[in-house]
Amino acid sequence: MNAGPDERLEAVRIAARWGSATVLPLLRRALRDSDSRVVEAAAAAMAPQRGATRRLPDQPARPPRNVARTR
């Protein structure tokens, strides 16, 4: 991301193809780039990641150890 605009654009395109949430910090940085092509590519790459956050399935809560079981 410290290279010229063409290299930054290529980095964002590669990150978009990767499609992982681990590239989001790079894409957020690209949103503040001075080249509008890089900004547009970063916004397009982030579009699939937008929306509700993924939650892990809830595990049944165990009672505290000092609670007597009534069964």
All heavy atoms as TSV, in Angstrom:
chain	resi	resn	atom	element	x	y	z
A	1	MET	N	N	0.817	-1.196	0.000
A	1	MET	CA	C	0.000	0.000	0.000
A	1	MET	C	C	0.864	1.265	0.000
A	1	MET	O	O	0.324	2.344	-0.128
A	1	MET	CB	C	-0.937	0.011	1.208
A	1	MET	CG	C	-2.029	-1.052	1.175
A	1	MET	SD	S	-3.116	-1.011	-0.258
A	1	MET	CE	C	-3.961	0.526	-0.052
A	2	ASN	N	N	2.167	1.138	0.125
A	2	ASN	CA	C	3.045	2.308	0.113
A	2	ASN	C	C	3.582	2.607	-1.274
A	2	ASN	O	O	4.327	3.563	-1.451
A	2	ASN	CB	C	4.209	2.097	1.079
A	2	ASN	CG	C	3.731	2.034	2.506
A	2	ASN	OD1	O	2.731	2.648	2.855
A	2	ASN	ND2	N	4.424	1.276	3.326
A	3	ALA	N	N	3.234	1.809	-2.269
A	3	ALA	CA	C	3.745	1.994	-3.623
A	3	ALA	C	C	2.876	2.992	-4.384
A	3	ALA	O	O	2.067	3.702	-3.809
A	3	ALA	CB	C	3.771	0.647	-4.328
A	4	GLY	N	N	3.038	3.010	-5.689
A	4	GLY	CA	C	2.296	3.930	-6.527
A	4	GLY	C	C	0.826	3.556	-6.643
A	4	GLY	O	O	0.391	2.504	-6.164
A	5	PRO	N	N	0.034	4.396	-7.302
A	5	PRO	CA	C	-1.407	4.162	-7.383
A	5	PRO	C	C	-1.778	2.869	-8.117
A	5	PRO	O	O	-2.740	2.199	-7.733
A	5	PRO	CB	C	-1.950	5.389	-8.108
A	5	PRO	CG	C	-0.776	6.067	-8.701
A	5	PRO	CD	C	0.430	5.642	-7.936
A	6	ASP	N	N	-1.031	2.514	-9.148
A	6	ASP	CA	C	-1.348	1.278	-9.863
A	6	ASP	C	C	-1.107	0.053	-8.997
A	6	ASP	O	O	-1.897	-0.899	-9.023
A	6	ASP	CB	C	-0.527	1.183	-11.152
A	6	ASP	CG	C	-0.918	2.254	-12.158
A	6	ASP	OD1	O	-2.113	2.641	-12.174
A	6	ASP	OD2	O	-0.043	2.704	-12.923
A	7	GLU	N	N	-0.046	0.073	-8.214
A	7	GLU	CA	C	0.246	-1.046	-7.319
A	7	GLU	C	C	-0.784	-1.123	-6.194
A	7	GLU	O	O	-1.189	-2.214	-5.782
A	7	GLU	CB	C	1.661	-0.932	-6.737
A	7	GLU	CG	C	2.757	-1.197	-7.751
A	7	GLU	CD	C	3.093	0.032	-8.598
A	7	GLU	OE1	O	2.592	1.134	-8.312
A	7	GLU	OE2	O	3.855	-0.123	-9.569
A	8	ARG	N	N	-1.208	0.031	-5.687
A	8	ARG	CA	C	-2.229	0.039	-4.636
A	8	ARG	C	C	-3.552	-0.499	-5.171
A	8	ARG	O	O	-4.244	-1.262	-4.498
A	8	ARG	CB	C	-2.415	1.445	-4.069
A	8	ARG	CG	C	-1.202	1.949	-3.310
A	8	ARG	CD	C	-1.495	3.206	-2.515
A	8	ARG	NE	N	-2.110	4.277	-3.268
A	8	ARG	CZ	C	-1.452	5.280	-3.859
A	8	ARG	NH1	N	-0.143	5.338	-3.771
A	8	ARG	NH2	N	-2.096	6.218	-4.511
A	9	LEU	N	N	-3.888	-0.119	-6.396
A	9	LEU	CA	C	-5.116	-0.618	-7.013
A	9	LEU	C	C	-5.048	-2.128	-7.181
A	9	LEU	O	O	-6.021	-2.842	-6.895
A	9	LEU	CB	C	-5.341	0.068	-8.355
A	9	LEU	CG	C	-6.596	-0.339	-9.126
A	9	LEU	CD1	C	-7.848	-0.044	-8.319
A	9	LEU	CD2	C	-6.629	0.376	-10.460
A	10	GLU	N	N	-3.915	-2.626	-7.606
A	10	GLU	CA	C	-3.753	-4.078	-7.767
A	10	GLU	C	C	-3.845	-4.788	-6.417
A	10	GLU	O	O	-4.435	-5.868	-6.319
A	10	GLU	CB	C	-2.417	-4.393	-8.445
A	10	GLU	CG	C	-2.219	-5.853	-8.754
A	10	GLU	CD	C	-3.248	-6.408	-9.729
A	10	GLU	OE1	O	-3.813	-5.632	-10.531
A	10	GLU	OE2	O	-3.484	-7.621	-9.685
A	11	ALA	N	N	-3.293	-4.196	-5.365
A	11	ALA	CA	C	-3.374	-4.788	-4.027
A	11	ALA	C	C	-4.821	-4.878	-3.557
A	11	ALA	O	O	-5.239	-5.887	-2.969
A	11	ALA	CB	C	-2.543	-3.968	-3.040
A	12	VAL	N	N	-5.599	-3.844	-3.831
A	12	VAL	CA	C	-7.011	-3.866	-3.433
A	12	VAL	C	C	-7.774	-4.912	-4.244
A	12	VAL	O	O	-8.619	-5.626	-3.709
A	12	VAL	CB	C	-7.624	-2.457	-3.597
A	12	VAL	CG1	C	-9.128	-2.492	-3.447
A	12	VAL	CG2	C	-7.020	-1.502	-2.588
A	13	ARG	N	N	-7.471	-5.038	-5.502
A	13	ARG	CA	C	-8.145	-6.045	-6.337
A	13	ARG	C	C	-7.822	-7.463	-5.860
A	13	ARG	O	O	-8.687	-8.325	-5.834
A	13	ARG	CB	C	-7.748	-5.872	-7.801
A	13	ARG	CG	C	-8.384	-4.659	-8.432
A	13	ARG	CD	C	-7.993	-4.521	-9.873
A	13	ARG	NE	N	-8.642	-3.355	-10.477
A	13	ARG	CZ	C	-8.233	-2.773	-11.581
A	13	ARG	NH1	N	-7.177	-3.235	-12.231
A	13	ARG	NH2	N	-8.881	-1.730	-12.056
A	14	ILE	N	N	-6.586	-7.697	-5.486
A	14	ILE	CA	C	-6.199	-9.012	-4.964
A	14	ILE	C	C	-6.910	-9.270	-3.637
A	14	ILE	O	O	-7.415	-10.367	-3.397
A	14	ILE	CB	C	-4.671	-9.109	-4.820
A	14	ILE	CG1	C	-4.015	-9.128	-6.200
A	14	ILE	CG2	C	-4.275	-10.339	-4.010
A	14	ILE	CD1	C	-2.515	-8.992	-6.177
A	15	ALA	N	N	-6.971	-8.268	-2.779
A	15	ALA	CA	C	-7.657	-8.414	-1.497
A	15	ALA	C	C	-9.146	-8.699	-1.711
A	15	ALA	O	O	-9.746	-9.485	-0.972
A	15	ALA	CB	C	-7.469	-7.153	-0.655
A	16	ALA	N	N	-9.727	-8.087	-2.737
A	16	ALA	CA	C	-11.142	-8.326	-3.028
A	16	ALA	C	C	-11.369	-9.766	-3.462
A	16	ALA	O	O	-12.364	-10.387	-3.082
A	16	ALA	CB	C	-11.614	-7.367	-4.115
A	17	ARG	N	N	-10.449	-10.313	-4.237
A	17	ARG	CA	C	-10.578	-11.707	-4.668
A	17	ARG	C	C	-10.411	-12.668	-3.505
A	17	ARG	O	O	-10.975	-13.756	-3.504
A	17	ARG	CB	C	-9.559	-12.030	-5.753
A	17	ARG	CG	C	-10.035	-11.596	-7.121
A	17	ARG	CD	C	-9.103	-12.074	-8.198
A	17	ARG	NE	N	-8.229	-10.949	-8.539
A	17	ARG	CZ	C	-6.943	-11.023	-8.788
A	17	ARG	NH1	N	-6.346	-12.175	-8.792
A	17	ARG	NH2	N	-6.241	-9.953	-9.064
A	18	TRP	N	N	-9.616	-12.262	-2.504
A	18	TRP	CA	C	-9.398	-13.111	-1.347
A	18	TRP	C	C	-10.714	-13.296	-0.586
A	18	TRP	O	O	-11.057	-14.383	-0.164
A	18	TRP	CB	C	-8.340	-12.500	-0.456
A	18	TRP	CG	C	-7.725	-13.433	0.521
A	18	TRP	CD1	C	-8.115	-14.705	0.814
A	18	TRP	CD2	C	-6.604	-13.166	1.337
A	18	TRP	NE1	N	-7.306	-15.236	1.768
A	18	TRP	CE2	C	-6.373	-14.311	2.118
A	18	TRP	CE3	C	-5.787	-12.071	1.499
A	18	TRP	CZ2	C	-5.348	-14.378	3.043
A	18	TRP	CZ3	C	-4.760	-12.144	2.422
A	18	TRP	CH2	C	-4.549	-13.286	3.174
A	19	GLY	N	N	-11.455	-12.210	-0.397
A	19	GLY	CA	C	-12.784	-12.284	0.182
A	19	GLY	C	C	-12.844	-12.600	1.662
A	19	GLY	O	O	-13.907	-12.908	2.176
A	20	SER	N	N	-11.759	-12.522	2.353
A	20	SER	CA	C	-11.724	-12.843	3.774
A	20	SER	C	C	-11.892	-11.577	4.606
A	20	SER	O	O	-11.567	-10.477	4.175
A	20	SER	CB	C	-10.389	-13.506	4.110
A	20	SER	OG	O	-10.269	-13.684	5.494
A	21	ALA	N	N	-12.380	-11.750	5.819
A	21	ALA	CA	C	-12.526	-10.624	6.732
A	21	ALA	C	C	-11.164	-10.116	7.217
A	21	ALA	O	O	-11.075	-8.998	7.732
A	21	ALA	CB	C	-13.381	-11.016	7.926
A	22	THR	N	N	-10.117	-10.880	7.014
A	22	THR	CA	C	-8.799	-10.464	7.473
A	22	THR	C	C	-8.223	-9.315	6.644
A	22	THR	O	O	-7.283	-8.670	7.077
A	22	THR	CB	C	-7.811	-11.645	7.443
A	22	THR	OG1	O	-7.747	-12.159	6.116
A	22	THR	CG2	C	-8.250	-12.740	8.393
A	23	VAL	N	N	-8.785	-9.068	5.469
A	23	VAL	CA	C	-8.288	-7.980	4.618
A	23	VAL	C	C	-9.037	-6.673	4.861
A	23	VAL	O	O	-8.722	-5.659	4.236
A	23	VAL	CB	C	-8.339	-8.350	3.125
A	23	VAL	CG1	C	-7.450	-9.534	2.835
A	23	VAL	CG2	C	-9.754	-8.597	2.668
A	24	LEU	N	N	-10.011	-6.666	5.759
A	24	LEU	CA	C	-10.787	-5.453	6.005
A	24	LEU	C	C	-9.936	-4.267	6.458
A	24	LEU	O	O	-10.182	-3.146	6.015
A	24	LEU	CB	C	-11.913	-5.738	6.994
A	24	LEU	CG	C	-13.077	-6.548	6.435
A	24	LEU	CD1	C	-14.099	-6.840	7.519
A	24	LEU	CD2	C	-13.706	-5.841	5.271
A	25	PRO	N	N	-8.929	-4.453	7.314
A	25	PRO	CA	C	-8.097	-3.287	7.669
A	25	PRO	C	C	-7.400	-2.664	6.454
A	25	PRO	O	O	-7.326	-1.443	6.336
A	25	PRO	CB	C	-7.073	-3.850	8.661
A	25	PRO	CG	C	-7.753	-5.030	9.260
A	25	PRO	CD	C	-8.599	-5.603	8.159
A	26	LEU	N	N	-6.941	-3.490	5.534
A	26	LEU	CA	C	-6.312	-2.976	4.320
A	26	LEU	C	C	-7.333	-2.223	3.469
A	26	LEU	O	O	-7.042	-1.153	2.944
A	26	LEU	CB	C	-5.709	-4.132	3.518
A	26	LEU	CG	C	-5.053	-3.703	2.216
A	26	LEU	CD1	C	-3.597	-4.092	2.222
A	26	LEU	CD2	C	-5.760	-4.325	1.044
A	27	LEU	N	N	-8.528	-2.760	3.359
A	27	LEU	CA	C	-9.565	-2.109	2.563
A	27	LEU	C	C	-10.025	-0.807	3.208
A	27	LEU	O	O	-10.304	0.171	2.506
A	27	LEU	CB	C	-10.753	-3.054	2.360
A	27	LEU	CG	C	-10.457	-4.307	1.539
A	27	LEU	CD1	C	-11.673	-5.217	1.501
A	27	LEU	CD2	C	-9.999	-3.939	0.140
A	28	ARG	N	N	-10.099	-0.772	4.537
A	28	ARG	CA	C	-10.464	0.484	5.209
A	28	ARG	C	C	-9.408	1.555	4.957
A	28	ARG	O	O	-9.733	2.727	4.771
A	28	ARG	CB	C	-10.616	0.243	6.710
A	28	ARG	CG	C	-11.885	-0.465	7.063
A	28	ARG	CD	C	-12.101	-0.488	8.570
A	28	ARG	NE	N	-13.094	-1.475	8.899
A	28	ARG	CZ	C	-12.846	-2.624	9.499
A	28	ARG	NH1	N	-11.628	-2.929	9.877
A	28	ARG	NH2	N	-13.814	-3.473	9.750
A	29	ARG	N	N	-8.154	1.152	4.959
A	29	ARG	CA	C	-7.082	2.109	4.670
A	29	ARG	C	C	-7.185	2.591	3.223
A	29	ARG	O	O	-6.953	3.761	2.931
A	29	ARG	CB	C	-5.733	1.440	4.918
A	29	ARG	CG	C	-4.563	2.334	4.686
A	29	ARG	CD	C	-3.277	1.627	5.035
A	29	ARG	NE	N	-2.140	2.413	4.606
A	29	ARG	CZ	C	-0.907	1.977	4.583
A	29	ARG	NH1	N	-0.625	0.762	4.978
A	29	ARG	NH2	N	0.065	2.759	4.174
A	30	ALA	N	N	-7.554	1.685	2.323
A	30	ALA	CA	C	-7.681	2.051	0.914
A	30	ALA	C	C	-8.841	3.010	0.679
A	30	ALA	O	O	-8.837	3.764	-0.297
A	30	ALA	CB	C	-7.854	0.797	0.070
A	31	LEU	N	N	-9.829	3.020	1.562
A	31	LEU	CA	C	-10.936	3.967	1.418
A	31	LEU	C	C	-10.484	5.416	1.577
A	31	LEU	O	O	-11.167	6.327	1.124
A	31	LEU	CB	C	-12.034	3.660	2.447
A	31	LEU	CG	C	-12.876	2.421	2.186
A	31	LEU	CD1	C	-13.815	2.185	3.351
A	31	LEU	CD2	C	-13.644	2.558	0.885
A	32	ARG	N	N	-9.352	5.628	2.218
A	32	ARG	CA	C	-8.824	6.990	2.422
A	32	ARG	C	C	-7.707	7.324	1.443
A	32	ARG	O	O	-6.980	8.294	1.651
A	32	ARG	CB	C	-8.306	7.121	3.855
A	32	ARG	CG	C	-9.375	6.938	4.904
A	32	ARG	CD	C	-8.859	7.208	6.298
A	32	ARG	NE	N	-7.679	6.438	6.656
A	32	ARG	CZ	C	-7.681	5.256	7.248
A	32	ARG	NH1	N	-8.816	4.694	7.562
A	32	ARG	NH2	N	-6.571	4.632	7.546
A	33	ASP	N	N	-7.574	6.549	0.387
A	33	ASP	CA	C	-6.502	6.738	-0.582
A	33	ASP	C	C	-6.735	8.006	-1.401
A	33	ASP	O	O	-7.862	8.476	-1.553
A	33	ASP	CB	C	-6.416	5.526	-1.513
A	33	ASP	CG	C	-5.095	5.451	-2.238
A	33	ASP	OD1	O	-4.989	6.037	-3.325
A	33	ASP	OD2	O	-4.176	4.818	-1.693
A	34	SER	N	N	-5.651	8.544	-1.953
A	34	SER	CA	C	-5.757	9.755	-2.766
A	34	SER	C	C	-6.233	9.467	-4.186
A	34	SER	O	O	-6.728	10.362	-4.869
A	34	SER	CB	C	-4.397	10.468	-2.821
A	34	SER	OG	O	-3.427	9.601	-3.393
A	35	ASP	N	N	-6.119	8.226	-4.631
A	35	ASP	CA	C	-6.548	7.847	-5.976
A	35	ASP	C	C	-7.991	7.345	-5.912
A	35	ASP	O	O	-8.300	6.405	-5.175
A	35	ASP	CB	C	-5.630	6.760	-6.520
A	35	ASP	CG	C	-5.878	6.445	-7.982
A	35	ASP	OD1	O	-6.810	7.034	-8.569
A	35	ASP	OD2	O	-5.151	5.611	-8.537
A	36	SER	N	N	-8.869	7.947	-6.692
A	36	SER	CA	C	-10.281	7.583	-6.640
A	36	SER	C	C	-10.528	6.161	-7.132
A	36	SER	O	O	-11.473	5.508	-6.689
A	36	SER	CB	C	-11.115	8.571	-7.453
A	36	SER	OG	O	-10.726	8.533	-8.806
A	37	ARG	N	N	-9.677	5.648	-8.020
A	37	ARG	CA	C	-9.850	4.273	-8.487
A	37	ARG	C	C	-9.654	3.283	-7.348
A	37	ARG	O	O	-10.374	2.292	-7.240
A	37	ARG	CB	C	-8.871	3.958	-9.613
A	37	ARG	CG	C	-9.052	4.796	-10.854
A	37	ARG	CD	C	-7.988	4.482	-11.885
A	37	ARG	NE	N	-6.651	4.700	-11.304
A	37	ARG	CZ	C	-5.538	4.114	-11.729
A	37	ARG	NH1	N	-5.575	3.282	-12.740
A	37	ARG	NH2	N	-4.381	4.372	-11.161
A	38	VAL	N	N	-8.681	3.577	-6.490
A	38	VAL	CA	C	-8.405	2.710	-5.344
A	38	VAL	C	C	-9.575	2.763	-4.365
A	38	VAL	O	O	-10.012	1.737	-3.837
A	38	VAL	CB	C	-7.080	3.119	-4.658
A	38	VAL	CG1	C	-6.838	2.303	-3.407
A	38	VAL	CG2	C	-5.924	2.971	-5.633
A	39	VAL	N	N	-10.104	3.957	-4.139
A	39	VAL	CA	C	-11.225	4.125	-3.212
A	39	VAL	C	C	-12.450	3.370	-3.727
A	39	VAL	O	O	-13.122	2.661	-2.966
A	39	VAL	CB	C	-11.541	5.623	-3.013
A	39	VAL	CG1	C	-12.795	5.808	-2.175
A	39	VAL	CG2	C	-10.365	6.332	-2.378
A	40	GLU	N	N	-12.739	3.491	-5.013
A	40	GLU	CA	C	-13.891	2.792	-5.591
A	40	GLU	C	C	-13.722	1.280	-5.525
A	40	GLU	O	O	-14.669	0.552	-5.213
A	40	GLU	CB	C	-14.099	3.237	-7.035
A	40	GLU	CG	C	-14.589	4.663	-7.165
A	40	GLU	CD	C	-14.616	5.133	-8.605
A	40	GLU	OE1	O	-14.313	4.330	-9.520
A	40	GLU	OE2	O	-14.923	6.313	-8.822
A	41	ALA	N	N	-12.525	0.801	-5.797
A	41	ALA	CA	C	-12.277	-0.639	-5.739
A	41	ALA	C	C	-12.395	-1.150	-4.301
A	41	ALA	O	O	-12.926	-2.239	-4.067
A	41	ALA	CB	C	-10.901	-0.963	-6.303
A	42	ALA	N	N	-11.922	-0.370	-3.335
A	42	ALA	CA	C	-12.023	-0.778	-1.940
A	42	ALA	C	C	-13.478	-0.813	-1.486
A	42	ALA	O	O	-13.896	-1.736	-0.778
A	42	ALA	CB	C	-11.214	0.167	-1.054
A	43	ALA	N	N	-14.256	0.175	-1.888
A	43	ALA	CA	C	-15.670	0.198	-1.518
A	43	ALA	C	C	-16.406	-0.991	-2.130
A	43	ALA	O	O	-17.240	-1.629	-1.469
A	43	ALA	CB	C	-16.301	1.508	-1.965
A	44	ALA	N	N	-16.092	-1.308	-3.368
A	44	ALA	CA	C	-16.730	-2.462	-4.018
A	44	ALA	C	C	-16.306	-3.767	-3.353
A	44	ALA	O	O	-17.107	-4.699	-3.231
A	44	ALA	CB	C	-16.374	-2.484	-5.497
A	45	ALA	N	N	-15.069	-3.844	-2.896
A	45	ALA	CA	C	-14.580	-5.061	-2.242
A	45	ALA	C	C	-15.205	-5.241	-0.861
A	45	ALA	O	O	-15.371	-6.366	-0.395
A	45	ALA	CB	C	-13.063	-5.018	-2.128
A	46	MET	N	N	-15.547	-4.143	-0.207
A	46	MET	CA	C	-16.132	-4.224	1.125
A	46	MET	C	C	-17.632	-4.501	1.080
A	46	MET	O	O	-18.212	-4.912	2.083
A	46	MET	CB	C	-15.880	-2.933	1.897
A	46	MET	CG	C	-14.443	-2.759	2.308
A	46	MET	SD	S	-14.179	-1.280	3.265
A	46	MET	CE	C	-14.825	-1.786	4.839
A	47	ALA	N	N	-18.274	-4.283	-0.050
A	47	ALA	CA	C	-19.725	-4.435	-0.148
A	47	ALA	C	C	-20.220	-5.811	0.304
A	47	ALA	O	O	-21.197	-5.891	1.047
A	47	ALA	CB	C	-20.186	-4.115	-1.560
A	48	PRO	N	N	-19.575	-6.910	-0.097
A	48	PRO	CA	C	-20.071	-8.213	0.376
A	48	PRO	C	C	-19.909	-8.416	1.877
A	48	PRO	O	O	-20.600	-9.245	2.471
A	48	PRO	CB	C	-19.213	-9.234	-0.386
A	48	PRO	CG	C	-18.653	-8.508	-1.536
A	48	PRO	CD	C	-18.538	-7.083	-1.119
A	49	GLN	N	N	-19.015	-7.691	2.510
A	49	GLN	CA	C	-18.763	-7.834	3.942
A	49	GLN	C	C	-19.731	-7.008	4.778
A	49	GLN	O	O	-19.762	-7.142	5.994
A	49	GLN	CB	C	-17.326	-7.407	4.278
A	49	GLN	CG	C	-16.267	-8.208	3.583
A	49	GLN	CD	C	-16.149	-9.614	4.130
A	49	GLN	OE1	O	-16.558	-9.894	5.240
A	49	GLN	NE2	N	-15.602	-10.508	3.337
A	50	ARG	N	N	-20.490	-6.135	4.146
A	50	ARG	CA	C	-21.407	-5.272	4.882
A	50	ARG	C	C	-22.609	-6.066	5.365
A	50	ARG	O	O	-22.946	-7.097	4.833
A	50	ARG	CB	C	-21.862	-4.116	4.009
A	50	ARG	CG	C	-20.720	-3.224	3.601
A	50	ARG	CD	C	-21.210	-2.041	2.825
A	50	ARG	NE	N	-21.828	-1.054	3.676
A	50	ARG	CZ	C	-21.166	-0.029	4.232
A	50	ARG	NH1	N	-19.904	0.120	3.994
A	50	ARG	NH2	N	-21.790	0.821	4.995
A	51	GLY	N	N	-23.268	-5.543	6.362
A	51	GLY	CA	C	-24.475	-6.184	6.864
A	51	GLY	C	C	-24.295	-6.610	8.304
A	51	GLY	O	O	-23.376	-6.176	9.003
A	52	ALA	N	N	-25.186	-7.448	8.741
A	52	ALA	CA	C	-25.164	-7.906	10.128
A	52	ALA	C	C	-23.900	-8.713	10.397
A	52	ALA	O	O	-23.428	-9.454	9.535
A	52	ALA	CB	C	-26.390	-8.763	10.421
A	53	THR	N	N	-23.385	-8.560	11.581
A	53	THR	CA	C	-22.206	-9.325	11.963
A	53	THR	C	C	-22.600	-10.771	12.209
A	53	THR	O	O	-23.720	-11.075	12.614
A	53	THR	CB	C	-21.555	-8.754	13.232
A	53	THR	OG1	O	-22.525	-8.757	14.277
A	53	THR	CG2	C	-21.057	-7.353	13.002
A	54	ARG	N	N	-21.685	-11.638	11.941
A	54	ARG	CA	C	-21.949	-13.055	12.150
A	54	ARG	C	C	-21.732	-13.398	13.622
A	54	ARG	O	O	-20.669	-13.119	14.170
A	54	ARG	CB	C	-21.019	-13.888	11.277
A	54	ARG	CG	C	-21.249	-13.659	9.817
A	54	ARG	CD	C	-20.321	-14.549	8.985
A	54	ARG	NE	N	-20.357	-14.146	7.616
A	54	ARG	CZ	C	-19.436	-13.407	7.024
A	54	ARG	NH1	N	-18.377	-13.014	7.692
A	54	ARG	NH2	N	-19.552	-13.076	5.767
A	55	ARG	N	N	-22.736	-14.001	14.215
A	55	ARG	CA	C	-22.622	-14.391	15.612
A	55	ARG	C	C	-22.386	-15.882	15.702
A	55	ARG	O	O	-22.908	-16.660	14.902
A	55	ARG	CB	C	-23.899	-14.049	16.369
A	55	ARG	CG	C	-24.121	-12.550	16.469
A	55	ARG	CD	C	-25.308	-12.236	17.317
A	55	ARG	NE	N	-25.147	-12.859	18.628
A	55	ARG	CZ	C	-26.136	-13.003	19.483
A	55	ARG	NH1	N	-27.346	-12.615	19.184
A	55	ARG	NH2	N	-25.928	-13.565	20.663
A	56	LEU	N	N	-21.628	-16.274	16.674
A	56	LEU	CA	C	-21.437	-17.690	16.940
A	56	LEU	C	C	-22.712	-18.248	17.561
A	56	LEU	O	O	-23.441	-17.526	18.244
A	56	LEU	CB	C	-20.266	-17.892	17.896
A	56	LEU	CG	C	-18.903	-17.444	17.370
A	56	LEU	CD1	C	-17.851	-17.581	18.461
A	56	LEU	CD2	C	-18.523	-18.263	16.159
A	57	PRO	N	N	-23.018	-19.496	17.351
A	57	PRO	CA	C	-24.229	-20.067	17.966
A	57	PRO	C	C	-24.119	-20.023	19.479
A	57	PRO	O	O	-23.051	-20.250	20.061
A	57	PRO	CB	C	-24.265	-21.500	17.448
A	57	PRO	CG	C	-22.953	-21.752	16.804
A	57	PRO	CD	C	-22.298	-20.441	16.536
A	58	ASP	N	N	-25.235	-19.700	20.098
A	58	ASP	CA	C	-25.245	-19.609	21.562
A	58	ASP	C	C	-25.112	-20.994	22.180
A	58	ASP	O	O	-25.782	-21.942	21.776
A	58	ASP	CB	C	-26.548	-18.970	22.048
A	58	ASP	CG	C	-26.641	-17.510	21.648
A	58	ASP	OD1	O	-25.583	-16.874	21.526
A	58	ASP	OD2	O	-27.767	-17.017	21.469
A	59	GLN	N	N	-24.247	-21.081	23.156
A	59	GLN	CA	C	-24.083	-22.322	23.888
A	59	GLN	C	C	-25.009	-22.271	25.100
A	59	GLN	O	O	-25.213	-21.211	25.687
A	59	GLN	CB	C	-22.647	-22.491	24.345
A	59	GLN	CG	C	-21.674	-22.654	23.209
A	59	GLN	CD	C	-20.255	-22.818	23.737
A	59	GLN	OE1	O	-20.005	-22.677	24.918
A	59	GLN	NE2	N	-19.340	-23.120	22.850
A	60	PRO	N	N	-25.580	-23.389	25.460
A	60	PRO	CA	C	-26.452	-23.372	26.640
A	60	PRO	C	C	-25.633	-23.003	27.883
A	60	PRO	O	O	-24.542	-23.519	28.110
A	60	PRO	CB	C	-26.992	-24.804	26.734
A	60	PRO	CG	C	-26.086	-25.623	25.884
A	60	PRO	CD	C	-25.466	-24.707	24.869
A	61	ALA	N	N	-26.170	-22.069	28.645
A	61	ALA	CA	C	-25.461	-21.589	29.833
A	61	ALA	C	C	-25.586	-22.601	30.964
A	61	ALA	O	O	-26.676	-23.092	31.256
A	61	ALA	CB	C	-26.027	-20.244	30.263
A	62	ARG	N	N	-24.497	-22.915	31.562
A	62	ARG	CA	C	-24.500	-23.805	32.719
A	62	ARG	C	C	-24.764	-22.973	33.960
A	62	ARG	O	O	-24.315	-21.838	34.063
A	62	ARG	CB	C	-23.156	-24.497	32.847
A	62	ARG	CG	C	-22.878	-25.454	31.704
A	62	ARG	CD	C	-21.532	-26.097	31.817
A	62	ARG	NE	N	-21.326	-26.657	33.144
A	62	ARG	CZ	C	-20.143	-27.042	33.607
A	62	ARG	NH1	N	-19.084	-26.932	32.867
A	62	ARG	NH2	N	-20.034	-27.545	34.804
A	63	PRO	N	N	-25.448	-23.530	34.919
A	63	PRO	CA	C	-25.653	-22.782	36.168
A	63	PRO	C	C	-24.333	-22.680	36.929
A	63	PRO	O	O	-23.417	-23.484	36.719
A	63	PRO	CB	C	-26.666	-23.636	36.933
A	63	PRO	CG	C	-26.542	-25.000	36.363
A	63	PRO	CD	C	-26.106	-24.816	34.939
A	64	PRO	N	N	-24.230	-21.704	37.791
A	64	PRO	CA	C	-23.001	-21.593	38.596
A	64	PRO	C	C	-22.791	-22.854	39.430
A	64	PRO	O	O	-23.722	-23.595	39.733
A	64	PRO	CB	C	-23.278	-20.385	39.493
A	64	PRO	CG	C	-24.408	-19.670	38.881
A	64	PRO	CD	C	-25.167	-20.647	38.072
A	65	ARG	N	N	-21.575	-23.099	39.813
A	65	ARG	CA	C	-21.231	-24.321	40.542
A	65	ARG	C	C	-21.891	-24.394	41.919
A	65	ARG	O	O	-22.144	-25.458	42.451
A	65	ARG	CB	C	-19.723	-24.421	40.714
A	65	ARG	CG	C	-19.027	-24.598	39.394
A	65	ARG	CD	C	-17.582	-24.350	39.557
A	65	ARG	NE	N	-16.819	-25.570	39.299
A	65	ARG	CZ	C	-15.564	-25.728	39.625
A	65	ARG	NH1	N	-14.929	-24.786	40.286
A	65	ARG	NH2	N	-14.926	-26.830	39.326
A	66	ASN	N	N	-22.213	-23.249	42.505
A	66	ASN	CA	C	-22.750	-23.267	43.864
A	66	ASN	C	C	-24.283	-23.315	43.890
A	66	ASN	O	O	-24.884	-23.155	44.935
A	66	ASN	CB	C	-22.251	-22.066	44.660
A	66	ASN	CG	C	-22.654	-20.762	44.022
A	66	ASN	OD1	O	-23.213	-20.748	42.938
A	66	ASN	ND2	N	-22.385	-19.660	44.711
A	67	VAL	N	N	-24.935	-23.566	42.757
A	67	VAL	CA	C	-26.387	-23.654	42.699
A	67	VAL	C	C	-26.787	-25.125	42.756
A	67	VAL	O	O	-26.284	-25.932	41.983
A	67	VAL	CB	C	-26.931	-22.991	41.409
A	67	VAL	CG1	C	-28.430	-23.234	41.272
A	67	VAL	CG2	C	-26.619	-21.528	41.414
A	68	ALA	N	N	-27.714	-25.442	43.655
A	68	ALA	CA	C	-28.158	-26.817	43.770
A	68	ALA	C	C	-29.088	-27.149	42.595
A	68	ALA	O	O	-29.913	-26.342	42.191
A	68	ALA	CB	C	-28.890	-27.019	45.092
A	69	ARG	N	N	-28.936	-28.329	42.069
A	69	ARG	CA	C	-29.820	-28.746	40.981
A	69	ARG	C	C	-31.090	-29.318	41.583
A	69	ARG	O	O	-31.057	-30.095	42.524
A	69	ARG	CB	C	-29.114	-29.789	40.119
A	69	ARG	CG	C	-27.901	-29.187	39.454
A	69	ARG	CD	C	-27.230	-30.184	38.575
A	69	ARG	NE	N	-25.983	-29.574	38.104
A	69	ARG	CZ	C	-25.559	-29.681	36.875
A	69	ARG	NH1	N	-26.224	-30.381	36.009
A	69	ARG	NH2	N	-24.438	-29.118	36.509
A	70	THR	N	N	-32.215	-28.954	41.014
A	70	THR	CA	C	-33.499	-29.353	41.585
A	70	THR	C	C	-34.115	-30.556	40.887
A	70	THR	O	O	-35.253	-30.873	41.101
A	70	THR	CB	C	-34.499	-28.182	41.510
A	70	THR	OG1	O	-34.605	-27.781	40.153
A	70	THR	CG2	C	-34.006	-27.009	42.366
A	71	ARG	N	N	-33.442	-31.222	40.083
A	71	ARG	CA	C	-33.990	-32.390	39.387
A	71	ARG	C	C	-33.693	-33.649	40.087
A	71	ARG	O	O	-32.842	-34.069	40.617
A	71	ARG	CB	C	-33.438	-32.457	37.963
A	71	ARG	CG	C	-34.037	-31.378	37.137
A	71	ARG	CD	C	-33.651	-31.630	35.708
A	71	ARG	NE	N	-34.163	-30.540	34.892
A	71	ARG	CZ	C	-34.271	-30.585	33.611
A	71	ARG	NH1	N	-33.920	-31.655	32.970
A	71	ARG	NH2	N	-34.747	-29.591	32.935
